[in-house]
Amino acid sequence: MNYSGIIVGAAVLLCIGICHPAVIRMEYHLGKKSWWIWLVIGLCFAGTSLFVSNQIVSTILGGFAFSCLWGILEMHQQEKRVLRGWFPENPKRHDYYESLRNRK
């Protein structure tokens, strides 16, 4: 039997499970302007995956890399969710959110 698909699938699910709450917390505390952090982390993991000889580990690193890169889109979407009231806004950044609401 070949368990590599199950191992990679579980690891990528774990990566997504880590990235999603991290995006929510980062947007809450730092705002969407912190999207570049996801870019740097994603590129670092993608680059690392190119040099790892173990196929399973390389695939998991690549999956985590692209989960981080997907976090860039989610960061922008999270700000929209906050503006719609689906997620709580950071009271320290209320003026920022209010200025976005007044633009519309």
N, CA, C and O atoms as CSV, one atom per row, in Angstrom:
chain,resi,resn,atom,element,x,y,z
A,1,MET,N,N,0.826,-1.187,0.000
A,1,MET,CA,C,0.000,0.000,0.000
A,1,MET,C,C,0.872,1.252,0.000
A,1,MET,O,O,1.983,1.265,0.529
A,2,ASN,N,N,0.330,2.302,-0.611
A,2,ASN,CA,C,1.037,3.571,-0.695
A,2,ASN,C,C,0.296,4.613,0.140
A,2,ASN,O,O,-0.808,5.026,-0.212
A,3,TYR,N,N,0.895,5.026,1.227
A,3,TYR,CA,C,0.259,5.973,2.142
A,3,TYR,C,C,0.637,7.424,1.879
A,3,TYR,O,O,0.172,8.318,2.586
A,4,SER,N,N,1.460,7.669,0.888
A,4,SER,CA,C,1.966,9.029,0.681
A,4,SER,C,C,0.840,10.021,0.371
A,4,SER,O,O,0.898,11.167,0.816
A,5,GLY,N,N,-0.167,9.609,-0.373
A,5,GLY,CA,C,-1.284,10.512,-0.679
A,5,GLY,C,C,-2.060,10.912,0.562
A,5,GLY,O,O,-2.452,12.070,0.709
A,6,ILE,N,N,-2.281,9.962,1.450
A,6,ILE,CA,C,-2.989,10.233,2.704
A,6,ILE,C,C,-2.155,11.155,3.588
A,6,ILE,O,O,-2.684,12.080,4.202
A,7,ILE,N,N,-0.862,10.901,3.648
A,7,ILE,CA,C,0.032,11.727,4.472
A,7,ILE,C,C,0.056,13.160,3.957
A,7,ILE,O,O,-0.071,14.104,4.736
A,8,VAL,N,N,0.219,13.325,2.646
A,8,VAL,CA,C,0.260,14.670,2.054
A,8,VAL,C,C,-1.089,15.366,2.235
A,8,VAL,O,O,-1.137,16.544,2.591
A,9,GLY,N,N,-2.173,14.648,1.994
A,9,GLY,CA,C,-3.496,15.241,2.158
A,9,GLY,C,C,-3.752,15.715,3.576
A,9,GLY,O,O,-4.278,16.810,3.779
A,10,ALA,N,N,-3.387,14.907,4.556
A,10,ALA,CA,C,-3.564,15.291,5.960
A,10,ALA,C,C,-2.690,16.483,6.316
A,10,ALA,O,O,-3.117,17.381,7.041
A,11,ALA,N,N,-1.468,16.489,5.805
A,11,ALA,CA,C,-0.555,17.602,6.104
A,11,ALA,C,C,-1.056,18.905,5.486
A,11,ALA,O,O,-0.993,19.957,6.123
A,12,VAL,N,N,-1.552,18.843,4.256
A,12,VAL,CA,C,-2.058,20.060,3.606
A,12,VAL,C,C,-3.328,20.541,4.312
A,12,VAL,O,O,-3.531,21.745,4.468
A,13,LEU,N,N,-4.181,19.609,4.739
A,13,LEU,CA,C,-5.364,20.000,5.512
A,13,LEU,C,C,-4.945,20.709,6.800
A,13,LEU,O,O,-5.556,21.705,7.187
A,14,LEU,N,N,-3.916,20.203,7.458
A,14,LEU,CA,C,-3.392,20.845,8.659
A,14,LEU,C,C,-2.843,22.234,8.335
A,14,LEU,O,O,-3.052,23.177,9.098
A,15,CYS,N,N,-2.148,22.362,7.215
A,15,CYS,CA,C,-1.611,23.666,6.801
A,15,CYS,C,C,-2.739,24.672,6.580
A,15,CYS,O,O,-2.654,25.815,7.029
A,16,ILE,N,N,-3.779,24.250,5.899
A,16,ILE,CA,C,-4.925,25.131,5.671
A,16,ILE,C,C,-5.575,25.486,6.998
A,16,ILE,O,O,-5.976,26.629,7.218
A,17,GLY,N,N,-5.677,24.496,7.884
A,17,GLY,CA,C,-6.252,24.735,9.203
A,17,GLY,C,C,-5.446,25.709,10.038
A,17,GLY,O,O,-6.001,26.396,10.896
A,18,ILE,N,N,-4.159,25.778,9.803
A,18,ILE,CA,C,-3.304,26.742,10.500
A,18,ILE,C,C,-3.396,28.112,9.845
A,18,ILE,O,O,-3.476,29.131,10.531
A,19,CYS,N,N,-3.384,28.134,8.511
A,19,CYS,CA,C,-3.341,29.408,7.788
A,19,CYS,C,C,-4.631,30.214,7.937
A,19,CYS,O,O,-4.577,31.437,8.072
A,20,HIS,N,N,-5.777,29.559,7.916
A,20,HIS,CA,C,-7.032,30.314,7.946
A,20,HIS,C,C,-7.193,31.136,9.230
A,20,HIS,O,O,-7.456,32.335,9.147
A,21,PRO,N,N,-7.044,30.532,10.411
A,21,PRO,CA,C,-7.132,31.366,11.618
A,21,PRO,C,C,-6.014,32.409,11.703
A,21,PRO,O,O,-6.208,33.493,12.253
A,22,ALA,N,N,-4.840,32.070,11.151
A,22,ALA,CA,C,-3.733,33.031,11.169
A,22,ALA,C,C,-4.066,34.258,10.322
A,22,ALA,O,O,-3.732,35.381,10.700
A,23,VAL,N,N,-4.721,34.049,9.181
A,23,VAL,CA,C,-5.141,35.177,8.342
A,23,VAL,C,C,-6.123,36.061,9.112
A,23,VAL,O,O,-6.003,37.286,9.091
A,24,ILE,N,N,-7.074,35.455,9.779
A,24,ILE,CA,C,-8.072,36.215,10.534
A,24,ILE,C,C,-7.390,37.049,11.619
A,24,ILE,O,O,-7.697,38.230,11.781
A,25,ARG,N,N,-6.474,36.443,12.355
A,25,ARG,CA,C,-5.782,37.169,13.431
A,25,ARG,C,C,-4.882,38.277,12.892
A,25,ARG,O,O,-4.809,39.365,13.464
A,26,MET,N,N,-4.193,37.985,11.773
A,26,MET,CA,C,-3.314,39.011,11.195
A,26,MET,C,C,-4.113,40.201,10.699
A,26,MET,O,O,-3.713,41.349,10.894
A,27,GLU,N,N,-5.241,39.931,10.061
A,27,GLU,CA,C,-6.059,41.052,9.579
A,27,GLU,C,C,-6.586,41.844,10.762
A,27,GLU,O,O,-6.638,43.072,10.704
A,28,TYR,N,N,-6.974,41.174,11.820
A,28,TYR,CA,C,-7.502,41.848,13.001
A,28,TYR,C,C,-6.446,42.765,13.623
A,28,TYR,O,O,-6.735,43.913,13.958
A,29,HIS,N,N,-5.230,42.257,13.773
A,29,HIS,CA,C,-4.189,43.022,14.470
A,29,HIS,C,C,-3.383,43.948,13.563
A,29,HIS,O,O,-3.010,45.045,13.978
A,30,LEU,N,N,-3.110,43.519,12.328
A,30,LEU,CA,C,-2.210,44.282,11.471
A,30,LEU,C,C,-2.887,44.889,10.245
A,30,LEU,O,O,-2.356,45.826,9.649
A,31,GLY,N,N,-4.039,44.371,9.868
A,31,GLY,CA,C,-4.716,44.861,8.672
A,31,GLY,C,C,-4.229,44.157,7.426
A,31,GLY,O,O,-3.290,43.363,7.468
A,32,LYS,N,N,-4.883,44.458,6.310
A,32,LYS,CA,C,-4.548,43.751,5.071
A,32,LYS,C,C,-3.211,44.185,4.485
A,32,LYS,O,O,-2.703,43.542,3.566
A,33,LYS,N,N,-2.639,45.259,5.000
A,33,LYS,CA,C,-1.341,45.699,4.493
A,33,LYS,C,C,-0.214,44.736,4.873
A,33,LYS,O,O,0.922,44.893,4.426
A,34,SER,N,N,-0.532,43.758,5.685
A,34,SER,CA,C,0.466,42.759,6.065
A,34,SER,C,C,0.454,41.566,5.113
A,34,SER,O,O,1.033,40.526,5.426
A,35,TRP,N,N,-0.183,41.698,3.975
A,35,TRP,CA,C,-0.263,40.607,2.998
A,35,TRP,C,C,1.120,40.159,2.555
A,35,TRP,O,O,1.303,38.982,2.245
A,36,TRP,N,N,2.087,41.045,2.513
A,36,TRP,CA,C,3.419,40.715,2.025
A,36,TRP,C,C,4.101,39.664,2.897
A,36,TRP,O,O,4.982,38.946,2.425
A,37,ILE,N,N,3.703,39.569,4.157
A,37,ILE,CA,C,4.265,38.540,5.037
A,37,ILE,C,C,3.910,37.155,4.496
A,37,ILE,O,O,4.741,36.247,4.489
A,38,TRP,N,N,2.661,37.008,4.041
A,38,TRP,CA,C,2.240,35.739,3.444
A,38,TRP,C,C,3.028,35.452,2.176
A,38,TRP,O,O,3.371,34.302,1.901
A,39,LEU,N,N,3.314,36.485,1.410
A,39,LEU,CA,C,4.088,36.316,0.182
A,39,LEU,C,C,5.493,35.807,0.493
A,39,LEU,O,O,5.964,34.856,-0.130
A,40,VAL,N,N,6.152,36.430,1.442
A,40,VAL,CA,C,7.521,36.044,1.801
A,40,VAL,C,C,7.555,34.611,2.343
A,40,VAL,O,O,8.408,33.814,1.953
A,41,ILE,N,N,6.631,34.296,3.234
A,41,ILE,CA,C,6.597,32.937,3.800
A,41,ILE,C,C,6.322,31.916,2.698
A,41,ILE,O,O,6.976,30.875,2.632
A,42,GLY,N,N,5.352,32.218,1.834
A,42,GLY,CA,C,5.016,31.304,0.749
A,42,GLY,C,C,6.181,31.076,-0.195
A,42,GLY,O,O,6.453,29.943,-0.590
A,43,LEU,N,N,6.872,32.153,-0.560
A,43,LEU,CA,C,8.016,32.009,-1.460
A,43,LEU,C,C,9.160,31.243,-0.803
A,43,LEU,O,O,9.843,30.457,-1.461
A,44,CYS,N,N,9.367,31.469,0.484
A,44,CYS,CA,C,10.418,30.738,1.203
A,44,CYS,C,C,10.120,29.238,1.230
A,44,CYS,O,O,11.007,28.423,0.978
A,45,PHE,N,N,8.884,28.878,1.532
A,45,PHE,CA,C,8.533,27.461,1.557
A,45,PHE,C,C,8.561,26.853,0.164
A,45,PHE,O,O,8.954,25.697,0.007
A,46,ALA,N,N,8.149,27.611,-0.857
A,46,ALA,CA,C,8.202,27.111,-2.231
A,46,ALA,C,C,9.651,26.873,-2.640
A,46,ALA,O,O,9.965,25.846,-3.242
A,47,GLY,N,N,10.528,27.807,-2.319
A,47,GLY,CA,C,11.940,27.638,-2.633
A,47,GLY,C,C,12.550,26.468,-1.897
A,47,GLY,O,O,13.337,25.710,-2.464
A,48,THR,N,N,12.190,26.317,-0.635
A,48,THR,CA,C,12.700,25.197,0.151
A,48,THR,C,C,12.245,23.868,-0.428
A,48,THR,O,O,13.004,22.899,-0.452
A,49,SER,N,N,11.003,23.826,-0.895
A,49,SER,CA,C,10.483,22.567,-1.440
A,49,SER,C,C,11.254,22.117,-2.681
A,49,SER,O,O,11.279,20.930,-3.005
A,50,LEU,N,N,11.878,23.065,-3.369
A,50,LEU,CA,C,12.655,22.710,-4.559
A,50,LEU,C,C,13.945,21.958,-4.226
A,50,LEU,O,O,14.468,21.218,-5.059
A,51,PHE,N,N,14.451,22.146,-3.021
A,51,PHE,CA,C,15.749,21.584,-2.658
A,51,PHE,C,C,15.668,20.404,-1.693
A,51,PHE,O,O,16.696,19.847,-1.306
A,52,VAL,N,N,14.462,20.025,-1.307
A,52,VAL,CA,C,14.294,18.874,-0.418
A,52,VAL,C,C,14.201,17.618,-1.275
A,52,VAL,O,O,13.389,17.550,-2.199
A,53,SER,N,N,15.026,16.631,-0.971
A,53,SER,CA,C,15.068,15.430,-1.815
A,53,SER,C,C,13.920,14.458,-1.540
A,53,SER,O,O,13.533,13.701,-2.430
A,54,ASN,N,N,13.376,14.467,-0.338
A,54,ASN,CA,C,12.277,13.568,0.003
A,54,ASN,C,C,10.998,14.062,-0.680
A,54,ASN,O,O,10.571,15.197,-0.470
A,55,GLN,N,N,10.400,13.204,-1.489
A,55,GLN,CA,C,9.234,13.590,-2.288
A,55,GLN,C,C,8.043,14.005,-1.427
A,55,GLN,O,O,7.374,14.990,-1.739
A,56,ILE,N,N,7.774,13.284,-0.370
A,56,ILE,CA,C,6.619,13.596,0.485
A,56,ILE,C,C,6.828,14.923,1.192
A,56,ILE,O,O,5.928,15.762,1.216
A,57,VAL,N,N,8.002,15.119,1.767
A,57,VAL,CA,C,8.295,16.369,2.479
A,57,VAL,C,C,8.275,17.547,1.503
A,57,VAL,O,O,7.752,18.611,1.833
A,58,SER,N,N,8.829,17.371,0.326
A,58,SER,CA,C,8.823,18.428,-0.681
A,58,SER,C,C,7.397,18.804,-1.072
A,58,SER,O,O,7.085,19.984,-1.228
A,59,THR,N,N,6.541,17.811,-1.227
A,59,THR,CA,C,5.143,18.056,-1.580
A,59,THR,C,C,4.412,18.777,-0.456
A,59,THR,O,O,3.615,19.680,-0.711
A,60,ILE,N,N,4.674,18.389,0.761
A,60,ILE,CA,C,4.037,19.052,1.910
A,60,ILE,C,C,4.500,20.508,2.000
A,60,ILE,O,O,3.687,21.400,2.243
A,61,LEU,N,N,5.783,20.753,1.808
A,61,LEU,CA,C,6.298,22.129,1.826
A,61,LEU,C,C,5.667,22.957,0.712
A,61,LEU,O,O,5.320,24.119,0.921
A,62,GLY,N,N,5.518,22.364,-0.470
A,62,GLY,CA,C,4.864,23.065,-1.570
A,62,GLY,C,C,3.404,23.351,-1.267
A,62,GLY,O,O,2.898,24.422,-1.599
A,63,GLY,N,N,2.727,22.404,-0.641
A,63,GLY,CA,C,1.330,22.634,-0.251
A,63,GLY,C,C,1.209,23.756,0.765
A,63,GLY,O,O,0.304,24.586,0.683
A,64,PHE,N,N,2.133,23.775,1.730
A,64,PHE,CA,C,2.115,24.859,2.712
A,64,PHE,C,C,2.439,26.188,2.049
A,64,PHE,O,O,1.864,27.217,2.405
A,65,ALA,N,N,3.356,26.174,1.087
A,65,ALA,CA,C,3.715,27.401,0.370
A,65,ALA,C,C,2.486,27.996,-0.321
A,65,ALA,O,O,2.228,29.195,-0.222
A,66,PHE,N,N,1.745,27.158,-1.009
A,66,PHE,CA,C,0.596,27.671,-1.741
A,66,PHE,C,C,-0.583,27.975,-0.828
A,66,PHE,O,O,-1.444,28.779,-1.185
A,67,SER,N,N,-0.639,27.350,0.339
A,67,SER,CA,C,-1.629,27.760,1.337
A,67,SER,C,C,-1.326,29.174,1.821
A,67,SER,O,O,-2.237,29.976,2.030
A,68,CYS,N,N,-0.051,29.473,1.997
A,68,CYS,CA,C,0.357,30.820,2.403
A,68,CYS,C,C,0.073,31.831,1.295
A,68,CYS,O,O,-0.402,32.935,1.565
A,69,LEU,N,N,0.359,31.460,0.064
A,69,LEU,CA,C,0.074,32.370,-1.047
A,69,LEU,C,C,-1.428,32.607,-1.189
A,69,LEU,O,O,-1.850,33.710,-1.534
A,70,TRP,N,N,-2.227,31.592,-0.929
A,70,TRP,CA,C,-3.680,31.756,-0.930
A,70,TRP,C,C,-4.094,32.708,0.197
A,70,TRP,O,O,-5.108,33.399,0.089
A,71,GLY,N,N,-3.312,32.742,1.269
A,71,GLY,CA,C,-3.585,33.645,2.384
A,71,GLY,C,C,-3.579,35.111,1.974
A,71,GLY,O,O,-4.231,35.936,2.614
A,72,ILE,N,N,-2.848,35.446,0.911
A,72,ILE,CA,C,-2.845,36.826,0.412
A,72,ILE,C,C,-4.250,37.211,-0.036
A,72,ILE,O,O,-4.754,38.273,0.331
A,73,LEU,N,N,-4.874,36.355,-0.821
A,73,LEU,CA,C,-6.253,36.613,-1.263
A,73,LEU,C,C,-7.199,36.635,-0.073
A,73,LEU,O,O,-8.072,37.497,0.019
A,74,GLU,N,N,-7.025,35.697,0.828
A,74,GLU,CA,C,-7.900,35.630,1.992
A,74,GLU,C,C,-7.760,36.862,2.891
A,74,GLU,O,O,-8.724,37.277,3.535
A,75,MET,N,N,-6.578,37.435,2.931
A,75,MET,CA,C,-6.363,38.645,3.726
A,75,MET,C,C,-7.257,39.779,3.207
A,75,MET,O,O,-7.876,40.496,3.992
A,76,HIS,N,N,-7.317,39.931,1.891
A,76,HIS,CA,C,-8.156,40.971,1.306
A,76,HIS,C,C,-9.641,40.646,1.484
A,76,HIS,O,O,-10.456,41.536,1.726
A,77,GLN,N,N,-9.978,39.368,1.361
A,77,GLN,CA,C,-11.361,38.962,1.554
A,77,GLN,C,C,-11.787,39.133,3.020
A,77,GLN,O,O,-12.938,39.465,3.302
A,78,GLN,N,N,-10.863,38.908,3.933
A,78,GLN,CA,C,-11.177,39.033,5.357
A,78,GLN,C,C,-11.548,40.468,5.709
A,78,GLN,O,O,-12.447,40.697,6.518
A,79,GLU,N,N,-10.864,41.429,5.110
A,79,GLU,CA,C,-11.220,42.821,5.378
A,79,GLU,C,C,-12.651,43.091,4.916
A,79,GLU,O,O,-13.391,43.806,5.593
A,80,LYS,N,N,-13.048,42.535,3.788
A,80,LYS,CA,C,-14.427,42.701,3.312
A,80,LYS,C,C,-15.413,42.035,4.260
A,80,LYS,O,O,-16.499,42.565,4.495
A,81,ARG,N,N,-15.049,40.881,4.806
A,81,ARG,CA,C,-15.922,40.202,5.760
A,81,ARG,C,C,-16.104,41.036,7.022
A,81,ARG,O,O,-17.198,41.091,7.584
A,82,VAL,N,N,-15.038,41.679,7.460
A,82,VAL,CA,C,-15.126,42.541,8.645
A,82,VAL,C,C,-16.035,43.726,8.354
A,82,VAL,O,O,-16.862,44.099,9.187
A,83,LEU,N,N,-15.883,44.319,7.169
A,83,LEU,CA,C,-16.714,45.467,6.808
A,83,LEU,C,C,-18.197,45.087,6.722
A,83,LEU,O,O,-19.069,45.909,7.002
A,84,ARG,N,N,-18.476,43.845,6.336
A,84,ARG,CA,C,-19.864,43.375,6.270
A,84,ARG,C,C,-20.417,43.015,7.642
A,84,ARG,O,O,-21.619,42.795,7.794
A,85,GLY,N,N,-19.541,42.955,8.641
A,85,GLY,CA,C,-19.976,42.619,9.988
A,85,GLY,C,C,-19.960,41.134,10.285
A,85,GLY,O,O,-20.494,40.706,11.309
A,86,TRP,N,N,-19.364,40.343,9.419
A,86,TRP,CA,C,-19.310,38.899,9.628
A,86,TRP,C,C,-18.262,38.518,10.656
A,86,TRP,O,O,-18.369,37.468,11.291
A,87,PHE,N,N,-17.244,39.361,10.830
A,87,PHE,CA,C,-16.184,39.138,11.802
A,87,PHE,C,C,-16.018,40.419,12.606
A,87,PHE,O,O,-16.306,41.503,12.097
A,88,PRO,N,N,-15.559,40.321,13.848
A,88,PRO,CA,C,-15.383,41.534,14.658
A,88,PRO,C,C,-14.233,42.388,14.143
A,88,PRO,O,O,-13.225,41.877,13.655
A,89,GLU,N,N,-14.406,43.694,14.264
A,89,GLU,CA,C,-13.319,44.594,13.884
A,89,GLU,C,C,-12.508,44.960,15.115
A,89,GLU,O,O,-13.017,44.976,16.236
A,90,ASN,N,N,-11.266,45.247,14.886
A,90,ASN,CA,C,-10.376,45.662,15.955
A,90,ASN,C,C,-10.759,47.091,16.357
A,90,ASN,O,O,-10.698,47.995,15.523
A,91,PRO,N,N,-11.149,47.311,17.610
A,91,PRO,CA,C,-11.547,48.663,18.027
A,91,PRO,C,C,-10.436,49.700,17.832
A,91,PRO,O,O,-10.719,50.882,17.641
A,92,LYS,N,N,-9.191,49.266,17.878
A,92,LYS,CA,C,-8.076,50.190,17.672
A,92,LYS,C,C,-8.002,50.672,16.226
A,92,LYS,O,O,-7.390,51.702,15.944
A,93,ARG,N,N,-8.620,49.932,15.314
A,93,ARG,CA,C,-8.586,50.289,13.898
A,93,ARG,C,C,-9.962,50.731,13.405
A,93,ARG,O,O,-10.231,50.695,12.204
A,94,HIS,N,N,-10.829,51.146,14.321
A,94,HIS,CA,C,-12.192,51.548,13.961
A,94,HIS,C,C,-12.204,52.698,12.947
A,94,HIS,O,O,-13.007,52.696,12.014
A,95,ASP,N,N,-11.320,53.671,13.131
A,95,ASP,CA,C,-11.291,54.807,12.202
A,95,ASP,C,C,-10.958,54.358,10.782
A,95,ASP,O,O,-11.504,54.893,9.817
A,96,TYR,N,N,-10.079,53.393,10.655
A,96,TYR,CA,C,-9.723,52.867,9.333
A,96,TYR,C,C,-10.932,52.220,8.670
A,96,TYR,O,O,-11.229,52.489,7.506
A,97,TYR,N,N,-11.625,51.372,9.413
A,97,TYR,CA,C,-12.809,50.706,8.867
A,97,TYR,C,C,-13.900,51.722,8.536
A,97,TYR,O,O,-14.592,51.599,7.526
A,98,GLU,N,N,-14.041,52.707,9.387
A,98,GLU,CA,C,-15.060,53.736,9.148
A,98,GLU,C,C,-14.755,54.524,7.883
A,98,GLU,O,O,-15.669,54.867,7.132
A,99,SER,N,N,-13.483,54.813,7.639
A,99,SER,CA,C,-13.131,55.527,6.408
A,99,SER,C,C,-13.433,54.677,5.172
A,99,SER,O,O,-13.824,55.213,4.135
A,100,LEU,N,N,-13.256,53.368,5.275
A,100,LEU,CA,C,-13.605,52.497,4.148
A,100,LEU,C,C,-15.118,52.451,3.944
A,100,LEU,O,O,-15.589,52.425,2.807
A,101,ARG,N,N,-15.864,52.440,5.011
A,101,ARG,CA,C,-17.324,52.423,4.883
A,101,ARG,C,C,-17.843,53.721,4.285
A,101,ARG,O,O,-18.825,53.708,3.542
A,102,ASN,N,N,-17.203,54.838,4.594
A,102,ASN,CA,C,-17.649,56.131,4.081
A,102,ASN,C,C,-17.302,56.353,2.615
A,102,ASN,O,O,-17.883,57.224,1.968
A,103,ARG,N,N,-16.367,55.581,2.086
A,103,ARG,CA,C,-16.007,55.700,0.663
A,103,ARG,C,C,-17.137,55.237,-0.248
A,103,ARG,O,O,-17.264,55.700,-1.382
A,104,LYS,N,N,-17.941,54.334,0.253
A,104,LYS,CA,C,-18.989,53.747,-0.593
A,104,LYS,C,C,-20.200,54.592,-0.692
A,104,LYS,O,O,-21.158,54.221,-1.370
